[in-house]
Amino acid sequence: MIHNRGGERMLTTIKNSGERVGFKAAGGVKTVADASEYLALARSIMSDDYLQATTFRFGASSLLSDVYKVLDK
């Protein structure tokens, strides 16, 4: 399990701002499990409504190879 205090702080700051600001999870997102943890973190802080392409994205090129591995199983 990753514990991304930076991501947690950023999402909390976004929430507290009251503005509709996007977040791009990058760095350390290498597996589908890592991505799932970021999604859970964002959901717990921001709610399900925040998990849209306009506000939540992954910027992790190495994630794609793990997605292929998971989908090919």
C-alpha positions, 0 to 999 in steps of 0.5 A: 500500500502506498501512503502518499501524504503529498497526494493527501495534502493536495486533495485536502487543500483542493477540497478546502478551497471550495474550487473545482480544481483538478488533480493529476496523480503521478510519480509512484503510480506503477501498478493497477493496485497503486492506481486503485489506492489513489482512487480510494484516497480521492474518493475518501477526501473528495467523493465519487463525483470528483472521479471524472476525467475533468478533475482526476487523471493519472500521469504515469506512463509505466502504469500502462504496462501493468494495465495490459498485464491485468487485462490479459489475465 
